[in-house]
Amino acid sequence: MLNTKLILIDGITGSGKSTTAQFLANQIEENGINVKWYHEQETNHPLEYGEDVEVFGSQAERERFIGTIPKIWRQFVERVRQSEEVHIIESHLLQDTVRILFQNNLEEVIITDFVQEIEDIIKPLNPALIYFHQQDADRSIRRVWKRRGDVWKKWFIDSDIQTPYVKESGLTGEIGVIKLWSDYQTFTNQLFEKYQFNKLAVENSACEWDKYRQQILNFLELNSVVENRDLTLEEKKRYCGTYKEQEGKLECTVKLLDSNLVCDLIWPNIRILPVKTGDRRLFYLESFPVFIKFKENEEGCIKMLSLSGKRKNLEGKKMFKL
């Protein structure tokens, strides 16, 4: 494998960062290498800022963000240097930091100085960056909206239209948000060209994921390993149904879609994949650090599922089949 202790995966929202990070974590582990994947939204993320900041309310808040993020990176780098694992980080190099500065209309020199500081901090880990981009950001964002559903789309737009970048563009609604992400991607394309460490850019508009994954494995000098065990159609049908908490509002429907097991646990039609070895009733949620364990009753029928992992608000939840 490429000599690195830090793999960074970035790109605009919905570009495949989490799915790729999870895939790589599995591949690296199957190659006999210790690895740790940090999902962007997992609990106790070592690079989490601590506040949900999209718009700076004051000059002091802006300066605090710019001053704190490098300190968090320094602490993380020191921890990684002392570990024996390869660490996979998604979104925190660009989307969760540079994007915040960009959408708050900070001067370009301030952002580029910030980027250079982070690059200098992580340099001892010999980082490798995988950067996803699309020729048509408008089309890409709209595809993500359709994929994740109207509730997620509304949350996304309502958040972004409050940013100074959209407000000062003179545009509103979907058009203003699309402009923000399109211009942000143009900016990060330029930043990518300036990075001085191992890097791979993948234009993934065609969604040819087998091809992209092989490119990434070649870049990281990794052997491809078959990731999941196969289930028969009858096995998959056993798990289908609607599950609900006895006390609480959480509900989940498991169904077959194009012969794949999927559920609507976070947004519609997320694939449920079987863990390669061990308990045949143990699965994981594609793109998320969430494990699903189905349980049978005495007659051998699936009657409940339990959730584990590091996804906020899901750890330890149990749901029963209706």
C-alpha angles and dihedrals in degrees: 000000000000111000101255139118095196129055114187122197120190146155138119122315116293094014095125103268099136095041090050093045091052091046091051093047089055093045094048091048091049088053089061097255125129110243140176122199119197113201112216093244103032120131118269094011108186092225097045112131093213098233129072098237122176100142124031110232095198145003089259092055090050093050091047091055093048091047098043102048095064090049090053090049091050091053091048094048091052090052092049093048089058095047132082094222136097107234124214118204124183128197099351096099094059120350099050096039116018091040091057091054092044096051090048089059097242116173114271093238091057091051094046091049089051091050091049091051092054091047091053091049096052096039094097089064092059090231126209119210125205108192123190120202138165132214091223112040091177092059092043095052093046090051089054091050090053092046096050099040139239097293093056091042092054091049090049095050095041089054098046099045088064093062120105090236093061095038093051093045090072090233128114141199121357094350093055093048092048090052091051094053095040093052091042090055091050088054095048090048086061092046091051091057090056098050111113100207137077108303143167126195117204121192099205105174092120092058091225092155099169088058094045093048092053089050089053094047090050091049091052092041092237130149115237114244127191102254110196139033118241124248126202119240090251091053091052092049090059091069098046119111143078119294126194139179115253089221115023139037101268113123132170133185119206116199145151119265118176088341091305125117108239137170140190097229096130103001132346124303103358110171120248111211128192118244108249098236139017126026110031090212094058118100138165132222113245112247094008135085090238128122123200120203117191118206131205132215124229091279091056096252121137107249108159146009133212128205129219136166136076104300113126115251095008105073112115096004119148126199130187127216114252 
